[in-house]
Every structure is written in C-alpha cells, then in structure tokens.
C-alpha cells in the first residue's frame, strides 16, 4: 500500500489565496534552524505513537488543509501547493511537518518567507517570528513530486493515465506535507488540475469545475467532515463518474475506468443494498457520499492488497470486482464498515487498529453468513468461525502479540482482524446482543469525527452495560493467554507449538488478512 501534477499559480479552493513569496527557497542552515525572531522552543518531532514512534509532530494542531495539485501528462509529474491552517499549542520557534520524497520549493508562514530544511522524513520550518501559544497561522508549502519515485515507502499508485493514492498507515506525507497521524484530523479541500481527457477526483463532494481555457480543467472538492491524513484520496485518470442514489437519498459516486465501466457495473450496483444493511445496524451513513474507485491498475506490484478504505471512496483493483457477488460482497461490506470504524471514528494511535479491522471483519462476516456464503474455511456460521479462531488464540498471541498491542511488523496480522472479531464476539456474549448494539452506537456517536482509543471503547462498554468491563476486555485485548469464552466452556485453545503458524501477510499488505476475502 501507499503510492504525484503540474500547473501555474493555483488559487486555493473556496477563495483562500495561497500567495507565495517570490523569493528563492530559504533552506535553513542546520545550525540556525532552531531559532526565529522571538522566544519559544522547537516543537517535538513526534507524537510518541507506540507503533510508529517517529510519526506525527507536536506543538501544534492542524485544523485545515487546502491541497492544490496539477498533473502534467507529458512529464507525469505533479506540481502542488499545500496550505495548512495550524494552531500552536506552545510558543514555537520551529515546528516540523512529515514529508518524504517531496521537492520543496518555498515555505511561508503567516505570509512571511520561512527557512526550512528536510531531514529524514521531516520538513523543519523556522518562521520569521515565533508562533505564539494558541496563535493560528497559515503555512504554505509549494513543492513538486514524482509518483514513480522510488522511496522506502510511498502512497502513490502510478497508473497508465495518472495516479491514485494509498496513504495508510504512514505514507500520506509522500503526497503532501502534513501532520501524518490519525489523532490530528482536519478539514480538507482539494483542487486537482488535469489536461483534457482526464478526470481529477478527491475525497468529499465536487463543489466546482473550472475550464482554464488552455486545455486543462480544475476540479474542486470539499469534505463535509474532517479527514485523517491516512484516509485522503486523490486520483487522476481516464475515468467516468457514475452517480446513483443510496438509502434515504444518499448520493453514491463511483469513479470507474472508462473502458471498464460496463464490466464493473454489476459490482458497483451492489452498494445501495450494502449501505442499507449496515445502516440498520450502525445508524445513518456518516459522510456526504460513498462509492468505489476501481483504480486503473491491476498490476501485481501496483499495490499489494485487494481493497483500501479512503474517506468517501474505497480503492479496489478492478479485476477483483469482476467476480460474483458471493465472492466480493463480504469484503465490500468490510470496507464500507470502515466508514464508521476507522474513518468517522479514527484510531487515537496505531495500536488501536483492532477497532478498525475487528469491527470491519465482524460485520463483514455477519453479512456473509446471513447470506449463506461459506467463508474461506468452508464455514457458514459466525459461531463456527469463532470456535476455529478461538483455538488459534494462544498461538496468535505468541506470534503476533495481544490484539491491542501490535508493532510495526505485525500491525496488519490476522490478530488485528479475526483476533479483533473474537474480542467483539466475546463481549457480545458477555453483555447480550441488545446491550452490545447500544455500546456500538454510543461509541460511534460520542467519537464521531474524532479519534478514539481502546480505553475509550472499554469505558463506553462499561458505561452502557452498567458493569465494569475493564478487566474482561483488558484480558481479551492485552492478555498473553486467551480467556474463557462466555457461554462456551467447551471451547478449547490449541497448545502453542513451533509447527503452528499464524496466517499473516507481509507487513506492507494490510487488508489481505481480512477473513471477509
């Protein structure tokens, strides 16, 4: 997972002018980069995430991003401007953004040219004057990017006619400079400029289309709800936009390779019923639109997973969606559920990933079994699948750690997916289906458009059930031994042996551990 455009003087979306200084780029000398005019100290270059320790930055929060990208089909390069609205949480003499593989041209802070340096995956910015605590400033970064550049990791997915992006979990900053951590969600607007014959699409709703008069068109999008950086989608290509109506008038929008639109229609037509099913269980769909983006690239090395949730658009390899409904419906539900768990409510840290993946697999499997579709093991009920998963519990805890205690290598192992389902199944048996449903809806409502932790989920479960669930859930989430399953004293855990193996993928292949595939 994870995988850049070109034009002149783009005005930022919705009237915000990204005025760049005409001065040449001000690269900071490392010896002087820590000080600007005034007092203050440099902001920390990490948020202390337990999985990605260097990801994110402290000392400020971002409230809005305006991304202006232009794609040159001849050079296949991107020229871009990122305008960030930041609020300092301390007096800052210097602050940093996450950035990798970006050719930084200029940086301004509060309209003044700022010194900067790129160090590793950080863009260190020294404003002309220190930012006061609680002060808000506009940061404008002009840069170029090459979607085909070889990097240690990347969000860019190059296609024959453009690109898409796969930022999860830690690669949004290869597309735009940002505070790349799900705990710092922000409003997003996008302007995507493309040559004739191509479409520019981004997360959110289309708010305007501008013919620039030189064979190029600028497409402007805005998101009604805040987005975590890892969920941003920007794509350019020879696409047709297919609109349809979902439940309660929800606008559905699919972004489909023009040459494959007819072949993909049977899969795209499944979405309204999928949305209706999940709304009955988790409430109204949380965003202004939803749809699929079958990225115009089926190459095995384009991205090494089947599907990926990006906010308001789910990215897929087109060939996967050419299969029969019983082969794809469960996983389409998995990705749809991420609109609730993962997108609307984002993880506070990456160790909370089980909240995303456990819930997505939980409802995806329920959907499968309701329809009588056998899973990859030939099982046709949730109880049978959970009994099989339960038996593997101690081995998974040994090889992949407890459910809520991953590291960067095993983050996307089956323990976060099926192991998370097993925790939710145990909780539902512990409190009953009615109370479990109330826990789910309360958690989603309380943390909508925000980030939430495992501790937050435990607290809601205790509050709604009227009983302290912290001991029960902590044993399931952090214990090194699999607890007893409520209501199933006959279930046993297979002893750990060196011959047992956890079904797991490469660290860079997230969703292909989903039991819904």
Residue pairs with C-beta under 8 A, 6 or more apart in sequence:
1 155
1 166
1 168
1 171
1 303
1 304
1 305
1 308
1 508
1 509
1 510
2 153
2 154
2 155
2 156
2 165
2 166
2 167
2 168
2 170
2 171
2 174
2 303
2 508
3 147
3 154
3 155
3 156
3 157
3 158
3 163
3 164
3 165
3 166
3 302
3 303
4 77
4 78
4 80
4 144
4 145
4 146
4 147
4 149
4 156
4 163
4 175
5 69
5 70
5 71
5 72
5 77
5 78
5 79
5 80
5 145
5 192
5 193
5 194
5 236
6 70
6 71
6 72
6 75
6 77
6 78
6 79
6 144
7 70
7 72
7 79
7 193
7 212
7 216
10 18
10 68
10 70
10 81
10 191
10 193
10 218
11 17
11 18
11 68
11 191
12 18
12 66
12 68
12 81
12 83
12 189
12 191
13 66
13 68
13 189
13 190
13 191
13 207
13 220
13 221
13 222
14 66
14 189
14 207
14 220
14 222
16 66
16 83
18 66
18 68
18 81
18 83
18 140
19 108
19 111
19 140
20 81
20 106
20 108
20 140
20 142
21 106
21 108
21 112
21 113
23 106
23 113
24 106
25 104
25 105
25 106
25 107
25 116
26 106
26 107
26 113
26 114
26 115
26 116
27 115
27 116
27 117
28 115
28 116
28 117
28 124
28 126
29 115
29 117
30 117
30 119
32 115
32 126
33 94
33 115
33 117
33 124
33 126
34 42
34 93
34 94
34 126
35 93
35 94
35 126
36 93
36 94
36 115
36 126
36 127
36 128
36 129
36 130
37 128
37 129
37 130
38 91
38 93
38 129
38 130
39 91
39 93
39 130
40 90
40 91
40 92
40 93
40 130
40 131
41 90
41 91
41 92
41 93
42 59
42 92
42 93
42 94
42 95
42 96
43 57
43 58
43 59
43 60
43 88
43 90
43 92
43 94
43 95
43 96
44 57
44 58
44 59
45 54
45 57
45 58
45 96
45 122
45 124
46 53
46 54
46 55
46 56
46 57
46 58
47 55
47 56
47 57
47 58
47 181
47 183
47 184
49 55
49 56
49 181
49 349
49 350
49 351
50 349
50 350
50 351
51 349
51 350
51 351
51 406
51 407
51 408
51 411
52 169
52 170
52 350
52 408
54 120
54 121
55 98
55 170
55 180
55 181
55 350
56 98
56 179
56 180
56 181
56 183
56 184
57 95
57 96
57 97
57 98
57 122
57 179
58 89
59 88
59 89
59 90
59 92
59 95
60 86
60 87
60 88
60 89
60 92
60 95
60 131
60 179
61 86
61 87
61 89
61 179
61 184
62 84
62 85
62 86
62 178
62 179
62 184
62 186
63 85
63 86
63 87
63 136
63 186
63 187
64 84
64 85
64 186
64 187
64 188
64 189
65 82
65 83
65 84
65 85
65 176
65 178
65 186
65 187
65 188
65 189
66 82
66 83
66 84
66 188
66 189
66 190
66 191
67 80
67 81
67 82
67 83
67 176
67 188
67 189
67 190
67 191
67 202
67 232
67 234
68 80
68 81
68 82
68 83
68 190
68 191
68 193
69 78
69 79
69 80
69 190
69 191
69 192
69 193
69 200
69 234
70 78
70 79
70 80
70 192
70 193
70 194
70 216
71 77
71 78
71 162
71 163
71 192
71 193
71 194
71 195
71 198
71 200
71 236
72 78
72 79
72 195
73 161
73 162
73 194
73 195
73 198
76 146
76 147
76 148
76 158
77 144
77 145
77 146
77 147
78 144
78 145
78 146
78 147
79 143
79 144
80 142
80 143
80 144
80 145
80 176
81 140
81 141
81 142
81 143
82 140
82 141
82 143
82 176
82 177
82 178
83 138
83 139
83 140
83 141
84 97
84 138
84 139
84 140
84 141
84 177
84 178
85 136
85 137
85 138
85 139
85 186
86 95
86 131
86 136
86 137
86 138
86 139
87 134
87 135
87 136
88 95
88 131
88 132
88 133
88 134
88 135
88 136
88 137
89 133
89 134
90 133
91 130
91 131
91 132
91 133
92 127
92 130
92 131
93 126
93 130
94 124
94 125
94 126
94 127
95 124
95 125
95 131
96 122
96 123
96 124
96 125
97 122
97 123
97 125
97 139
97 141
97 173
97 177
97 178
97 179
98 121
98 122
98 123
98 172
98 173
98 177
98 178
98 179
98 180
99 118
99 121
99 122
99 123
99 143
99 173
99 177
99 178
100 121
100 151
100 152
100 153
100 154
100 171
100 173
100 174
101 145
101 146
101 149
101 151
101 154
101 174
102 123
102 143
102 144
102 145
102 173
102 174
102 176
102 177
103 143
103 144
103 145
104 116
104 118
104 123
104 141
104 142
104 143
104 177
105 142
105 143
105 144
106 113
106 140
106 141
106 142
107 113
107 114
107 115
107 116
107 123
107 125
107 139
107 140
107 141
107 142
108 114
108 138
108 139
108 140
109 125
109 127
109 128
109 131
109 137
109 138
109 139
109 140
110 127
110 128
110 129
110 131
110 137
110 138
111 138
112 127
112 128
112 129
113 128
114 125
114 126
114 127
114 128
114 139
115 125
115 126
116 123
116 124
116 125
116 126
117 123
117 124
118 124
121 173
123 141
123 177
125 139
127 137
131 137
141 177
143 177
145 156
145 174
145 175
147 156
147 157
147 158
147 163
148 156
148 158
149 156
151 174
153 170
153 171
153 174
153 508
154 171
154 174
155 165
155 166
155 167
155 171
155 172
155 174
155 175
156 163
156 165
156 174
156 175
157 163
157 164
157 165
157 166
157 295
157 297
157 302
157 303
157 315
158 297
158 302
159 237
159 295
159 296
159 297
159 302
160 296
160 297
161 198
161 236
161 237
161 238
161 296
162 194
162 198
162 235
162 236
162 237
162 238
162 296
163 234
163 235
163 236
163 237
164 233
164 234
164 235
164 237
164 293
164 295
164 297
164 315
165 172
165 175
165 232
165 233
165 234
165 235
165 310
166 303
166 308
166 310
166 315
167 175
167 229
167 230
167 231
167 232
167 310
168 230
168 231
168 308
168 309
168 310
168 510
169 230
169 350
169 353
169 411
169 510
170 180
170 230
171 180
171 230
172 178
172 180
172 229
172 230
172 232
173 180
173 229
175 232
175 234
176 232
178 229
179 229
180 229
180 230
181 228
181 229
182 228
182 229
182 230
182 346
182 347
182 348
182 350
182 451
183 346
183 348
183 349
183 451
184 228
184 229
185 226
185 227
185 228
185 346
185 449
185 450
185 451
186 226
186 227
186 229
187 223
187 226
187 227
188 202
188 203
188 204
188 222
188 223
188 226
188 227
188 232
189 204
189 220
189 221
189 222
189 223
190 202
190 203
190 204
190 220
190 221
190 222
190 234
191 218
191 219
191 220
192 200
192 201
192 202
192 218
192 219
192 220
192 221
192 234
192 236
193 200
193 212
193 216
193 217
193 218
193 219
194 200
194 216
194 217
194 219
194 236
195 215
195 216
196 215
196 216
196 217
197 238
198 236
198 237
198 238
198 239
199 219
199 236
199 237
199 238
199 239
199 240
199 241
199 255
200 217
200 218
200 219
200 234
200 235
200 236
201 219
201 221
201 233
201 234
201 235
201 236
201 239
201 241
201 255
201 293
201 313
202 219
202 221
202 232
202 233
202 234
202 235
203 221
203 223
203 227
203 231
203 232
203 233
203 234
203 310
203 311
203 312
203 313
204 221
204 222
204 223
204 224
204 288
204 289
204 311
204 312
205 221
205 222
205 223
205 224
205 251
205 288
205 289
206 219
206 220
206 221
207 220
207 221
207 222
208 219
208 220
209 217
209 218
209 219
209 220
210 217
210 218
210 220
211 217
212 218
223 288
223 311
223 312
224 287
224 288
225 286
225 287
225 288
225 311
225 344
225 449
226 449
227 311
227 343
228 311
228 343
228 346
228 451
231 309
231 310
231 311
231 342
231 343
231 346
232 310
232 311
233 293
233 310
233 311
233 312
233 313
233 315
235 255
235 293
235 295
235 313
237 257
237 295
237 296
238 257
238 258
238 259
238 296
239 255
239 256
239 257
239 258
239 296
240 256
240 257
240 258
240 261
241 253
241 254
241 255
241 256
242 253
242 254
242 256
242 261
242 265
242 268
242 291
243 251
243 252
243 253
244 252
244 254
244 268
244 269
244 271
244 272
245 251
245 252
245 272
246 252
246 271
246 272
246 275
246 276
246 285
246 290
247 272
247 275
247 276
247 279
247 285
248 279
248 284
250 275
250 285
250 289
250 290
251 288
251 289
252 271
252 272
252 275
252 289
252 290
252 291
253 289
253 290
253 291
253 312
253 313
254 264
254 268
254 271
254 291
254 292
254 293
254 294
255 291
255 292
255 293
255 294
255 313
256 264
256 268
256 292
256 294
257 264
257 294
257 296
257 318
260 294
260 296
260 318
263 322
264 294
264 318
264 321
264 322
266 325
267 292
267 321
267 322
267 323
267 325
267 328
267 332
268 291
268 292
268 321
270 325
270 328
270 329
270 332
271 290
271 291
271 292
271 332
271 336
274 329
274 332
274 333
274 336
274 367
275 285
275 290
275 336
277 333
277 367
278 285
278 333
278 336
278 337
278 340
278 363
279 285
281 363
281 437
281 440
282 337
282 340
282 363
282 440
282 441
282 444
283 340
283 441
283 444
283 445
285 339
286 339
286 340
286 343
286 344
286 444
286 448
287 311
287 312
287 339
287 343
287 344
288 312
289 312
290 312
290 313
290 314
290 336
290 339
291 312
291 313
291 314
292 313
292 314
292 316
292 321
293 310
293 313
293 314
293 315
293 316
294 316
294 317
294 318
294 321
295 302
295 303
295 315
295 316
295 317
295 318
296 318
297 303
297 317
298 317
298 318
298 319
302 317
303 315
303 317
304 506
304 508
304 509
304 512
305 509
305 510
305 511
305 512
306 316
306 317
306 320
306 331
306 511
306 512
306 517
307 314
307 315
307 316
307 317
307 320
307 331
307 332
307 334
307 335
307 511
308 314
308 315
308 335
308 510
308 511
309 315
309 335
309 338
309 339
309 342
309 343
311 339
311 343
312 339
314 332
314 335
314 336
314 338
320 328
321 328
326 371
326 373
329 367
329 368
329 371
329 373
330 364
330 365
330 367
330 368
330 373
330 375
330 516
330 517
331 364
331 511
331 514
331 516
331 517
333 363
333 364
333 367
333 368
333 516
334 360
334 361
334 363
334 364
334 511
334 514
334 516
335 360
335 511
337 359
337 360
337 362
337 363
337 364
338 356
338 360
340 359
340 444
341 355
341 356
341 359
341 360
341 444
342 355
342 356
342 357
342 359
342 360
344 444
344 448
344 449
345 355
345 443
345 444
345 447
345 448
345 450
345 451
345 452
346 450
346 451
346 452
347 353
347 355
347 356
347 451
347 452
347 453
348 451
348 452
348 453
348 456
349 453
350 406
350 411
351 404
351 405
351 406
351 454
352 404
352 452
352 453
352 454
353 406
353 411
353 412
353 416
354 403
354 404
354 415
354 416
354 419
354 420
354 423
354 454
354 477
355 420
355 452
355 454
355 457
357 412
357 416
357 417
357 420
357 513
357 514
358 403
358 416
358 417
358 419
358 420
358 421
358 423
358 424
359 420
359 424
360 417
360 514
360 516
361 417
361 418
361 420
361 421
361 514
361 515
361 516
362 420
362 421
362 424
362 425
364 514
364 515
364 516
365 375
365 382
365 385
365 421
365 515
365 516
366 382
368 375
368 516
369 375
369 380
369 381
369 382
369 385
372 380
373 380
374 380
375 385
375 515
376 515
376 517
377 385
377 388
379 385
379 388
382 425
385 418
385 515
386 421
386 422
386 425
386 485
387 488
387 491
389 418
389 419
389 421
389 422
390 422
390 482
390 485
390 488
390 491
390 493
391 491
391 492
391 493
391 494
392 493
392 494
392 500
392 502
393 419
393 422
393 482
393 493
394 481
394 482
394 493
394 494
394 495
394 496
395 494
395 496
395 497
395 500
395 501
395 502
396 413
396 414
396 415
396 419
396 502
397 415
397 479
397 480
397 481
397 482
398 480
398 496
399 410
399 413
399 501
399 502
399 504
400 406
400 410
400 413
400 414
400 415
400 419
400 502
400 504
401 407
401 410
401 415
402 415
402 477
402 478
402 479
402 480
403 415
403 416
403 419
403 420
403 422
403 423
403 476
403 477
403 478
404 454
404 477
404 478
405 477
405 478
406 413
406 415
406 416
408 507
409 507
410 504
410 507
411 507
412 504
412 505
412 507
412 509
412 510
412 511
412 513
413 502
413 504
413 505
413 513
414 502
414 503
414 504
414 513
414 515
415 502
416 513
417 513
417 514
417 515
418 513
418 515
421 515
422 476
423 473
423 476
423 477
424 436
426 472
426 476
426 483
426 485
426 486
427 436
427 439
427 461
427 469
427 472
427 473
427 476
428 436
429 485
429 486
429 487
429 488
430 469
430 472
430 486
431 439
431 461
431 465
431 467
431 469
435 464
435 465
438 464
439 460
439 461
439 464
439 465
442 460
442 463
442 464
443 452
443 456
443 457
443 460
446 452
446 456
446 460
447 456
454 477
457 473
458 469
458 470
458 473
458 474
458 477
459 470
461 469
461 473
462 468
462 469
462 470
472 483
475 483
476 483
481 493
482 493
484 491
485 491
494 500
503 513
504 513
505 512
505 513
511 517
